[in-house]
Amino acid sequence: MKILHITDLHYTNTIGSLTKQNKIIRDFLDDISKNIDSIDYVIFGGDLVNSGDNISIFKKAKEEFISKIIEILKIDKSNFFICPGNHDVSRSGVSNSLIKYLDEDITDNKKLDNFFKTTSQDLKKSFLPLENYNSFVKDFYDGSTSARDYFDDMFSTHIRENSFGKIGFVSINSSWRAVGINDDNNLLFPLDKINEALDKIISCETKILIHHHPISDFKPFNKYDLEDLIHKRFDYIFSGHIHKNSLSVDLTHNEGVVKIGSCASLSFDNFSQIGYSVIKINEGELKGTSCFRHYDIKNEIFYSIEDKNFDIPSTELKRDQNKLRINIRKRFFSELEDSKDLFVENENESQGKTLLELSTEPVLKVKSQSEIVKDENNIETDFKWSNFHKFDNDYIIFGKDKCGKTILLKKIELELLDNYSLHNYIPFYIDIKEWKNSNKRFDFNKEFSKYYYVNKSESAKLLEEKQIVLLIDNYHVENKGIKDNIEDFVEKHEKVRLIICSIDSTFTSFDTNSIDGRTLYKLHFHRLRKIHIKELAKKNSDLSEEKQDEIVDRIDNIFKKLSIPFNYWTISVFLWIFKKDLNASFNNDVDLINLYIERLIEKDQLTLTKSSFTFVNYKKLLANLAHYLLTNYHQTSYYAKYSDIISFIDGYLSKNPRFSVTSKEIFEYLDQKGILRKKNDDLYSFRLNGVFEYFIAFYMTIDGKFLKSVIKDEKFYLSFANEFELYAGFNREDHKFLKKIYSKTQKHFKYLNKDYSITSDSIDVLLISKIIEVRDFSEIIDKFSKRMQDGLTAQEQDTIEEDLIKELGIDDSNSDIRTKQIKIINDQSESLEASLQILGKVFKNIDDITDVSLVYEIFDYIIDHAILWSFKLIDEFKELDISEIMKAGNEVEAKHLLKFIGNFIPTLVQVRLNEMIGHKNLEKIIIERLNQAKNNPSKNQFKIFILAFLLTDINLEDNVDLLEELIPMIKIPIIKYSFILKMNYYLGFKVNANKDLQRILRKNIQNQYLKFNNDTDLGSIHRSFSEKQNNKLNKN
């Protein structure tokens, strides 16, 4: 028996595609006329047309393609079998309310079957999107069908006879729920309809199923039972949709059924392979061959590639293969349930989400972050997750502790188990940590047999015959014994692939490139970006997009402040904190950080187990340990020997005879929770710099003398900025501390106050005198506006940030403890900025003091001196040594550069002030001061800009209307430009989810543009803003 298998024509009459389409069709028809001498049946796997909205397209595809195939091959059209694809659906006929009902209310196979037993309007409505397709099929088979054929809205059956006996073809409508959006894992097909179809072909010895979508695209509750039924009852399965150019997944015959996919007959995308296949089946010998013909689109010629031979499963083999498939499914469900424990969010929840529901694809690159920073020319892109499913390489992946190594391996494992029929690889996860603890040589055969519920002889056979992916966790490259054990196994099993995860350490640079002569391709974990944090937030709870953005910004801010690594575990902890109380305002970042520390030390576990050493005890101990390391181990970057730390804990415990715990038990607990880390030579310290700083700050609450000494220390004062900010969050009513920081800042700015003697009326005058406008600055603003006007996607925002990190040479992957550096306090802008930031952040956090006059005084001081600092910065720019540029004869360019920098100063000041005091607890004061400035707008332009955008940074939605009121007040050109810059920033980065805010901001930007040039035509501005949006819509 010979079958021509083609699929996915995507026939269209769209201008721009016709010439290419017609050429490929002619070449295809010419090729089959020359290379196929006879054929029994033709199977078409769906997507005959590109859009099912018009019946005439189906008729045209029939005339130009199907009818000509039938004519060339000289077969009866009754032997041409077809199924519908998702592109054959008329999207205009889709009922969104019905799809919503199917997605939300049909939650099991019984409900799905019952839906088809009704005669409701909803059922009738569900068939409308394929009305054109069904009309085409009815017309196509008209006059050639008989009692051997049966047509239903969900399937058709066709009984044919040849020398092999009766053959039953079943074509099913896998596109019934396909709407083109979110189809993956959402498709549905009733089991009763499969059984109905089987009853129609019950007399047939050979049963062939034709469907478009892979079974993996169906809803989980549906696909597993659907797959079981299909694999038990059918002998061959023909499908389409995937457009695969990888032949390794086109043919699968080891699951009790022969599954055959084909190339797309016609597809213009870069990831598809144009071609067709001829399947030759000899059931007498239980053998088959798939002959492939591919199309070289560049040279416009078809060519043969190597045939694939396959065995047709016998009854006994089919039984064994179905048993393996069932065992793989059993392992999948077991691992899926266990995966819930990998996420903090699932704690204390009876129905937690699985890894496949919660995880995102990790960020992997060939080079580490430090290597990328050192390489100025590096333009490396992210490693594509799909590469793991090509199975053409072995990998070793390095990452820091808790970066997501286990989640990565478990994600691969679950995907391979769930889609075994697609990939044909069996995963085997091994945790080296458990292996090491057993102190025995790892018995791969024994463990594999337990993993897949088979006896040892069956296990040995599977390891020998099947394609296996070893997923090895917690591998240490320096452990030669384990490496030898793995090499011995790999040497005897050539079909095995390796994906290994290892801790990033000093041994990473050693010879880790091979195992048993195989090349291991190195990959490195990189921090998760905002787009991943948002995706994780979305998967964790049903929050609005604006709430997700708020959470992402809070996490991003705190992680950067405390050098917390952006990985699955840390982000998971903070999402768990937000999820515990979605209505909590968390007005102070320290509230969130306190909860993070509770989770880190596992307060709930200590309470539950009634530990004699409580959470509060651990906090105080860690605060004292941090102080001990800070004051005694500066030379070793605050790392101490194990014995020294044990001695310190012993000394601490001896001060309270009620403590019944030992120093070793405490150390082991801290080590187990990942609070401490080991360095070379048996040295230990805090794992994360931010946690170290937290406990230094907490120690300040215990030891007032230490706090006083740090404030007085002129060399290291500026190095304790984070600790001062945290302390202020711990003690929000400590007005004495605030006064000390305020007094110290005043001393730092003493000379600057003499240099720039300002009054409330002189700020704008000074600004104008300091900044000489650059005439072409408006061109920069224009380009910036055009880039931002449609908003930036999360991916674009992350790309900009990544480029900035690389440009500045920042290695943000390093969260290790950083030694306190001497930072001289002087009258230079860098020192003054650091000093003012300390005051601003302390002032922001100390929000529970009742000295009203002091609050207003410090607020005004911070605003005024941020402006003073900016004038100092401008003057320092003017004093820069530009001799090198001058030597090249570019004096004009050098001066132009300095003037250009000056034009961004107002925006820079506002951004810095938002970092210092941009907080809801200061909103009332900001409004009051803004209202005062508005009383005399001509002399308060700079302050109006600063205060207005402090309010919008705090709450854009509530304060955006204020901008329209203020724009007419602004007369100084550089402040006008600064307004546009900030509004464009919001448009690009902050309001993608809010159409109303986008509209208001665009209107305000247009109005501000008009003030620069009286000749500007408002209509042209509107056209400029809408042009890109129209282009975007056309593309979609």
N, C-alpha and C positions, 0 to 999 in steps of 0.2 A: 504494500500500500504506500502510495506517494502523496504527500500533502504539501501544497504551496502555502506558506505562512507569511502573510503580510499584515501590516497594521499602521495606524496613525498617518493617514494621508494628509489630513488637515487641509482639504481642498478649499480654495478661496477665490473670490473674484476681486480682491482688493488690488487697486492700482499700486504698482511698485513691486508686486510679487508674481504677477502673471507670467512674465517672460521666464524667470528662473523656474517657476513651477512647471510650466509647459515643457521646458527643456528636460527637466528631470523625469517627467512622466514619459516623454518620448524615448529617453535613454533606457528607462525601466522596461517599457514594452518591447523595445528592440532587444534588450538583453534576455528577457524570458523567451522570446521567439527563437533565439539562437542557442540557448542553453538548457531549455526544458523540452524534451521530446514528447513526454507524456506525463499526465498527472491525473490522479483520481479525484482529489477534492481541493478546493481552495478555502482557506480560513482567513477571514479578515477580523483583526482584534479590536476594532473600535476606532472612533475619531475619524470617520470618513470625511467629515467637513470640519472647518475651523470654527464655524458658528452655526448653530442649528436654528437660527431665527427665521430663515427663509427656506421654504420647501424647494424653491428653484435651484438652490445650491446643491441639494442632494441629487436632483435630476441631472444637473450638469456633471457632477462627479460620476454618476452612473454612466452617462454617455461617453465621457472622455477617459474613464479609467476602468470601471468594472466591466462594462460591455465589451471593451477591447481586449481585456484579459480573457474573458470567456471565448471570444472569437479566436484569439491567437492559440489558446490551449485546447480549443475544440472540445469543451466540456459543456454539459447541460447546466443552465443557471441554477437548477435545483441542487447542484453539487457545490454551489458557492454559499458558504455560511458566514454570517456576520453578526456582530453584537454591537450595542451602542456604547459610545465613549462619552466622557464628560464634555467634549467639544460638540458633540451631536445634540446636546441639550440646548433648548431655547431659553436663554437666561431671562428673557422678558416674561416668560410664563411662570417663573419661580415665585412662589408665595413665601415671603419672609416670615409671616406669622406661622405658617405650616412648618417651615424648617425649624423655627424656634420651638414649636411644640415637639417635633421629632427629637430635637437635640436635648430638650430638658425633661420631657415626660416619658419618652420611650426608653426605659432603663434596663430592660431585660428582654430575652427572646420571647417569653410568653406574651408580653405586652405588644411586641412587634407582630407576632403571629395573629393576635386578636385584632389588631388594627386592620389587617387584611381580610378579616372575616366580616367586617361591617360593610354596610352599603352607604357610608356617610359621604357627604360632599367633600370632606377633606381627602378621603381616599381617591375620589374621582379627580379632585384638583391636583393630587400628587402626580398624576400621569400626564398632565397638560404640557410640561416642559419638553416631553419627548413626542409630542403629537406629530410634529413634522417628520421625525425619524420613522415613527410607526407607519405613517401614511406612505412614506417612501418604501419601506419594507413590504407593505401590503401590495403596492403597485409593482415592485420588483418581482415578487414571486407569483404574481397573478398569472394563472394559466399553467403553472408548472408544479403546483402542490397537489397533494392527494391526502388520503387518510393517514399516510405515513408522517404527515407534518401537522404540528399543532402550534397555535400562536396565542400567547397570553401577554398582558402588559408587562409582566416581569420576566418572562422567558419564552423561548420557542424550542420545540423538539423536532428532530428529523431522523427518521430511521432509513438507513440505506443498507444494501447488501452487496457483498463482493465475495471473492474466493475465501476470505477469512470468516465469512458468516455475516450475521447481522451486526451493524454498527449503529449505536445511538449517539447522535450529536445533541448536546444541550447548550443553547446560547442564553446566558442570563443577563439581565439588566443591572449591572453593578453601578450604573450611573443614576439610579432612582433618587438618591439623596444628594447627588453631586451638584453643587451650585457654583463651583469655581473658587470659592473662598472658604478656607478652613475645612477642606475636604479630608485631609489626612486624619486618620483615626476617628472619623465621624460618619463614614459610610455605613449603610445598613442593608441587609438582605434577609428576608424571612426564611427560616429553616423549612417551614411548611411548603414553601414554593419549590425548594430543592427536592423535597420528597415527592411533591406533585409531578415534577419533571421526571424524576426517576421512575415513577409509576408508569409514565407514558412510554418509557423505553425499557420496561422490565424484561422484555423478550430478547434483548440484545446481549450478545456475548462480550462485545467491546463497547465501553462507554467513554465518550470524549466530552469534556466541558470546555466551553469558550466564554471568557469574560475579559473585560478591559482592565480593571484595576487590580493591583496585587491585593491579596487577602489582608496584608498588613495595614491597608488603608481603612479597614473597617473598625467600628467601635470594639473595644476589648471584649465586652460581654457577648458580642455577636461573632467576632472573628474566630475565637477559639473553637466554639461549637461548629461554626461553619466549616472551618478547616478540617476538624475531625470527620465531619460528615462527608466532605468532598474526598478526603484521602482514603476513606474506607470504601466509597462507592464508585469512584471513577478511576480509569486506567491512565488517561492522558488529560493534561490541562494545557490549553493554549491561551496566552494572554497578551496584552499590549501595554500601552500607557508609559512605560518606563523610558523608552527611547535609548536603551543602554548601548554603550559602545564597548562595554566590558563583557566578553563572552563567558567569563567565569560564572556569571549569574544568569545567563540565558537558558541554561539547561540544568535541571536538577532532577535526578532520578533515584535518590536514595531515601525517599520518604514513603515508599509504597506506591508512588505514582510518578509518572514521567511528566515533568513540568517544562514547558517550552515557551520561551519568550522570543520575540523577533525584533530586529532593528526597526526604526521608524521608516516607513516607505518614503516619507517626505517631511523633512523638518529642517527649518532654517536656523535653529539655535545652535550655539557652539558646543553643546554638551551631548548632542544626539548623533547617532550613527544611522545614516541612510542605507537601506539595503533590504534584503529579504532572505528567507531560508526555505529550503526544501527538505522535508522530513521523510526519510525512507524507513519503513517499519516491516520487519520480518518476524511476525509473531510465532512462526513455527520454530525458529531458532532463538527466540527471545532476545533479538538483537535489533538495534536501530542506529541510524546515522543522521546527523543533522549537517546539511551542506549550506554554507553561508556565502552570500554574495554581497559585498560592500561597495559603496559608491564613493569615489574620490571626487568631491565636489569641485576641487580646483582644476583637475584635469578632465572632469566630466566623463568619467569612464567607470564601469563596474569591474570588479575583480574578485577572484575567489580567495578565500582564506582557508586555513586547515579545517577539514571536516572533523566533527566530533562524534565519536562512537559511544553508544550507551547500551546498557543491559536493561531489558524489560523485566521488572520484578516478577518472580514466580510467586505462587501463593505463600510458600514458606518464607521467602525473602521479604515479601510484602508484610507479613505478620511481624517479622523481626524489626523491620524498619518502622512500622507503626508503634511498636513497643518503645523504640528509641525516641521517637517523636513525643510520645506520652511522657517518658522520663525527663526529656528536655523541658517539656511544659511544666512538669512537677517541680523541677529545679528552678525554673523561672519564677513561679509563684512563691516559692520559698525565699529566694533571694530578693524578690520584689517586696515582700513583707519585711524582711530583715533590713532593707535599705531605709526604712522609715527612721531607724535609730541613728542614722548618720546625720540627721538634721536636728538642731536644737529646737526648731519651731514645733516639732511633733511631741515634745515632752508634755506629759500630763494631758494628752489628748487621746481619746479612745479610737478616733478615726483619723490618724495622721496621713499626710500625703506621702507618696512614694518618691524615690529618687528621680524616676522618669518624669514625674509631675513637677518637681521642685528645681531640678538642676538646670544649669545652662552650659553651653560649651565653654570650656576653659580657654584662657588666652595662652597659647603656646608659640614659642619662636625657637629658631635654630640657635640663636645667640642669647646669652643671659643679658640682663639689663646693664650690668657693668661693662660687658663687652660692647654693647650697642653705644653706650655713652662714650667709650674710648674711640670708637670708629666714627669719625665725622662724616664719612661717605656712606654709612649704612642706610639702606632704604628697605630693610627687611619687612616683609608682610607677615601676618599671622599664619600659622600652620592651620590648614583646613582639616576640620574634624573628619570629613568624608575620606581623607587619606587613610585613616585607620581601617576603613572597610575595603580598601583595595588589596590588602594582604600581600603587598609586594615588597615590604621592608620589615625589618625588626627594629624596635625602638627602645632606647633608655631615656627616661624623662626625669629631670632633676628639679627639685623644688624644696623650699624650706618647710619646716614642720607646720602641719595643719593648713597647707596651701591648697589642698584638694586632691592629693594623689590617690587616696582610696576612692574618693567619689569618681575620679576619672576612670579608674579600672572597673569599678562597679557599674558605671554607666555603659562602658563598652560591653561588659559581660551581659547586662540586661538587654541591650540592643541586639546582641548576637543570639541570645536565647529566644527572645521574642520574635526575631526574624530569621530563624534558622533556615526556613524554606527559601529565603531570599539569598542569604550569604553563604550557606552551606559550610559554616565553620562552627566548631564546638568550643566554647570558652572554658577555661579551667583556671579559677582564681586561687592563688596561693599566697598566704601571708607569712613572710619569712620570720616575723616576730614570734608567731606561734610555733613555727618550725624550730627556731633557735631554742625556745623554752623547753622543747621536748628532749633536746640533747641527743637526738637520734638522726641517722641518715634518712633523708626523705624518701619514702617509697611511693613513687609516682603512680604505679599501677594500683596499689592498695587504696590510696587516697582518691584516685579517679573513680574506682569502683564504688566507693562510698558516696561520692559526689553525684553519680548518675544512677545509683540504685541498681547496679548489675553485679554479677559475680566476677571474680578476678580473671577468669578466662575470657569472659565477654569484654571486660575492661581492656585486657591486653590486645584483643582483636580490634576494638575501637581505636585504641591509640596507634595501632599499626596501620589501619586502613583509612581512618577519617582525618580530615584536616582540623588541627587543633590550634587554638590560640592560648598560649600560656600567659596569664596575667599575674605578674609577680610584684607583690607589694613589700615595702620596707626592706628593699635590697640594699646591702652595704657593699660597696665595690671592694673594700679592703678585706672582706671575709673570703679567703681563698677556698675553704672547705665547701661552702655553699656554692660558690661558682663552679667548682669541680663537679659537684653533684648534678648541677643543671647541665653542664657540658656533656656529662656521660649520657644523660637522657636525650638531649638534643641530637647527639651524634647517632643515636640508634633510631631516631624518629625524624626523618627528613621533612615530613609534612607539617611539622610544628612551626608556628610563628611565635615570636616573643614580643611582649610589650611589658617593659620593666619600669617601675617607679623607684627612685632612690632619693635619699636626703641630699640636699645641696651642701657640700662640705669641702674641706681642703683636698679631699681625695678625688673630687670631681674632675680635676685636671689630669689625674693619673690615667693609665691606659684602661679606659672603659669602652673602647670602641669595638670590641668583639667578644663573642662567646662561641667557642668551638669553631673558630675561623670565620664565623658570620659577622658581617659588619652591623654594629648597632648604631642607628642614626640617633644622634643626640638632640634632645629637645629640652627647653627650659620653661617652667611656669613663669608667667608674668602676672602682674596685678590685674584683678578684674576692674573693668572700667565702669563709668556711670551707666552705660547702656545695659551692662550685665546686672548691676545693682538694681536698676529699675525693673528688669525682667524678673529678677528674684523676688522683688517686692510685689510685683503683679501676680506671681505664682503663689505667693504666700497668703494673700487676703484680697477680698473684693473691695479695693480702694479706688477712689476716683483717680484719674491721671494726675490731677493737681496735687492730691495728697501723696501719691507716689513720688512726684517731683520733690515735694517738701522733705520726705524721708530720705531720698537720695542725697539732697543737698546737706542735710544734717549729718548723715553718715560720712559723706565726703569731707566735710569741714572738720569733724571730730577725728577722723582717721589721719588726716594730714597734720592736725595740731599735735597729736600724740604719737605720730609715726606708727600707727597701727597698720599692719599689712592688710591690703585689700584682697582677702581670700575668702573661700567659702565659709570657713568656720567663724571668722570674726564678723563677717557680714550677717551670717546666720544668727549670731548672738544678738546683734542689734535689731534685726528684724523681729526676733522673738520678743525683745523688750517692747518694741512698738506694738506688736500683736497682742501682748498681754493686756494692754490698755490703749486701744486705738483713740480713745477720747482724751487721753492724758496730753496736756499741753507741753510738758517738759520745757518750761520757759527757760531753764538754765541748762547749758550743755553738761554741767557737772552732774545734774540729776541722771542723765543718760550714762555718763562715765561711771558713776557710783553703781548703777545697775549692772554695767559691764563687769566691774570688779566682783560684784556679788556672784555673777555667773562664772567668772574665771576661777574663783575660790570655791565655787559650788556651795553657796550658803544653804540652799534648800537641802542638799544631801547631808550636810553637817547637822542641820536641825532634825532631819528625819532619822538619822542614825544616833541621835542624842550623844554626839561626840563630846568628850570632856573638854576638848579644846575647841571653843566655839568660833564662829565666823569673826566676831569682834576680837577675840584673842589672836586670830591669824592676821587681822588687819594691823593690830598694834605691833605684833612680832615683825611683820614685813616692813612696817614703817621704821622700826628700830634697825632692822637688817639693812635697809636702804641707806640709812644714815651712817651705819657702821662701814659699809662699803665706800660711801662717798668720802668719808673723812679719813679712811685708812688705806685705801687702795687706788689712789689717783694714778699712780705710776703703772698699774696693770689694768687701767681702764675699768676699774671697779670690779674686777674679777678676783676671787679669793679661792684658796685651796679648799677642798672638801673638808679637811680636818679643821681648818680655821672656822668655817661656817658652823660645823658641828659644835666646836668649842663655844662659839658665840651663842648658839641656841641653848646650849647647856647653861651658860651664864644667865641668860634671860629667864629660863625656866626656874632656876634656883631661887629667883627673887619672890616666887609665889609657891608656897608648899602645897597649894591645892591642885596644881597641875600634875596629873598622873601620866601624861604622855611622855615619850622619850624624844630626844633630839633627832634620832634616826627616823622615827616614825613621822615626825614633822617634815623632815627633809624629803623623805620618800613621797609624802603627800604632795608637797610643792613641786617636786620633780615630775610626778605622775600627771599633775594638772597642767604642766607646761608653763609654769610661772618662772621656773629656773631653767637655765640651759648650760650645757657643758661645753667648755672650750678645750683646746688642746692642753696637755700637761695637767689634767685633773683640776682645771680651774672652773669655777661656777659663778654665775651672776644672774640677774634678771634677764629673761628672754627678750622682752620688749622695752625699748627706751621710754615709751609713754607710760608703761606700768611703773617703771623705776621712778619717773618724775612724779607720778601720782602719789607714791608712798613717801617720797621726799616731802611733798606738800602736806601729806597727812601727818608726817612727823612734826612739821611746823606747828600743827594744832596741839601737839603734845608738849613740845619743848619751845617755850617762848624765847628763851635765850638764843637758841639756834636761829629762830626767825629774825631776831634783832641783829644778830651778827651778819646774816646774809644781806640784810638791807644796808648795813653800814659798809659792807665790803665793796670798795670802789673797783676792784679788779674783776670780780665775778658777778656783781649785781645783775648785769644785763643777761647773763647766762641762765638766770633763774626765772625767766619770763613766764614759762608754762607753769612752774610751781607757784608763783605768786597768783596767777589767774585761778588755778585750782584751789588754793588756800582761800581766796576771796569767795569762791563758790561754797566752800565748806563752812565759812563763818560770814554770813551775809550781813551781820549786824556790827561787824568790827570796824567802827568808824575811826578808831585810833590807828589801825593798820592803814586805812585809806589815807588818813592825814599824813602819815609818815611817807607813803609813796608819793603823795601830792607834793610834799615839802621837798623830797629828793628831786622830783622832776623840775620843780621851780628853780632849784639850784643849777640844774643842767642847762636850763634855758636862760640863765641870768645874762650871759653875754649876748645872746641872740636878741633879747629884749632891748638891749642898748643899741645894737646895730640897726634894728628895725623898730623904731618908736612909732607904734601905730595907735590910731584911735578908731572908733567905730566908723568914722567917715573916710578913713584913709586907705582901707583895704583895697577897694576897687581901683583907686588912683595908683597905688603901688603895683597892682596886678598889671595895669595898662603900661606902666613905665618899665616893667620887667620883661614883658612879652612883646616882641615885634612880630606882627602877623606875617605868615608866609602865604603869599597870594594863591599858590596852587594847593594849599591845604584843602580847599573845597573839593578838588579832584579826588583826594583821598576819601573825604567824607562821602562823595558820590559813589565811589566803588564799594565802600563799606555798606552803604545803604542798599545798594542793589544786591549785594551778597546776602544781606539779612532780611530783606523784605518778605520773603516767603517762610522765614524761620529756618533753622538748621535742624536736621534730623539728629537723633541721639548719636548715630554713628559719626556724623560730621562734627558734632561737638567733641566727641572723644578723639577724633583724628586731630583736631586743632590742639587739644590739650597734649596729646602724645608728641606732636611736632614741637610744641613749646618746651616740653620736658627734655626732649633730645637737644633742642637748640641751646638750652641753658645748661646742659650737661648734668642733669639731676639724676642720681641713681635712687629713685624712690622705692626700690625694692629692699633697701637696707633699713631694717627696723631695730637693729642692734643698739645697745647702749652707746651713747656718744659722750665722750669725756668733756667735762665743762672746760671751756676755753676762756682765757683772759680777754675781756672786751673792754678796752680803755674807754672811759667816759670823757668825751671832749665836745667841742662845739662844731664838729663835722656833722653833716646831714644824716649819715648812717647811724651814728651814735644817738643823735637827737631823736630820730624816728623810733629806734628801739626803746628809748626811755619813755617816749610819749605813748607807745603801744602798751607798755606795762601799765601805765596809769589808766589808759582807756579801758583795757580789759578788766583790770581790777575794779574800776568804777562801775563797769557794766554788771559785774557779778555781785558786788556788794549792794544789793537792792533792798535791804531791810533796815536802813538807817533813817532816823527821824529828823536829822539836822537839815532842814529845807534849804537854808541859805548856803550851806556847804555843797549840797547837791547841785544847785544852780551855778554856784561859783566854779566848781570843777568842770561842769559841762561846758560853760562858756570858755573856760581856760583851754580845754581840749580843742574846741573848734578854732579859736583864735590862733593857737600855737601850731596846729596842723597847717594852717595857712602860712604862718611865719616860716615853718619848716620848708614849705614849698618854695618860698622866695629864696631861702638859703640854698635850696637844691638848684634853682635856676642859676644863681650866681656861681655855684660850683661848676655847673656845666660850662659857663662862660669862661671859667678859669682853667678848663681842661687843656692839657698839652695837645694841640692839634698840629704840632710841627711836622709830623710824618705826612699828614695829608697835604700840608702847605708845600712840602718839598716836591711833591708831585705836581705842583702848580694848580692845586685845587682849592685855593683859598676861598673862593666863592662857595664851592660845594661844602667846605668845612663849616663856614658860618651859617650856611643854609641848614645844615644838619642840626646845629645847636638851636637855631630858631625853631626848627621843626619839632624838636624834643620839647621845647617850651610850650608848644601849643597843646600838649597832652597833660600839662601840669594840673589844671583844674579837675580833670577826670581822675587823675592819679590821687589827688588829695581826697576826693569824695570816696573812692574805693578804699583807701587806707582807713578813713574815718568809719566806714561801714564795718570793716573788720574789727575796729576797736569798740565802737559803741552802737552799732546797728542792731538794736534789740527792742522787742516789743515793750519791755519795761521802761523804755525811755521815750516811747511814742508821744506821750502827753507833753513832755518837756520840749521835744522837737517841734511839735505843733505850735506851742506857745512862742518859741523863739522865731519860728517862721512867720507867724502873724505879726510879730514886732518888726521883722525885716521888711515885710510887705507894706508897712506904713510909710516907709521911705525907700521904695524900690530902686531909685536911681543911684543910691549910695550903698546898696546892699546886694548887688548882683551876684557876687561870688558866694555870699552866704545863702542867698535864696537857692542857688543851684545845689549847694551842699545839703542844705536842710530838706529841700524838696525831695531829692533822690535818696536821702536817708529814709524818709517816710515810705517812698515807693519800694525801696529795697526790703523794708520790713514787711510791708503789705501792699503789693502792687494793685491788687484788685480794688481795695477800699480807697486808695489814694490816687489812682491814675487820672481821675477827672481834674485833680488839682493842677496837672501839667498844662491843660488847656487854658486855665486861668492865668498861669504864670508866664506863658510864652510871650504874650504881648508886653510884659514888663521888662523883658531882657533886651538890652540895647548893645552891650559889649559883644563884638563879633565872636571872640573866643569862647564866651559863655554860651552863645547861641550854638556854636559848633559842638560844645560839650553836651548840651541838651540833646542834640541829634545823635551823638555817639551813644549816650546812655539809652535813649529810646530804641535805637537800633540793636543795642545789646539785648534788651528785653525781648525785642521781636525775634532775634536769632536764637536766644538761649532759654527764654523763660516762659513763653506763652504759646507753645505749640498746641497745647490742649485746650486753649481758650480763644475761640473765634471772636468773641466780643472785645477782648483786650487787644487782639491783633488789629481789629478794625479801628479802635480808638487810637492806638499807637501810630498806625499808618496815617491817619488823619492829622495827628499832631506833627508828625515829621513833615508832611506836605505843607502844613501851615508855616512851620519854621523855615522851610526852604524858600517860601515866598518872600520872607523878610530879607533875604540876602540880595535878591535881585527883583526890583519892581517890574522888570520886563518879563519875568517868568510867567509862562502861560499855565494856569491851573490845570487845564485839560491835558497838556502834555505830561504833567506830573502824574495825573491819574492813569494815563496810558502807560507811563513807565512802570507804575506799580502793578498794573494788571497784566502787562505783557508776559512777564515770567510765569505768572499764575496760569495764564491761558496755555502757554507752552507745556506747563506741567500737566494740565488736564488733558491736552491732546496726546501726550505720551502715554497716559494711563488708559 
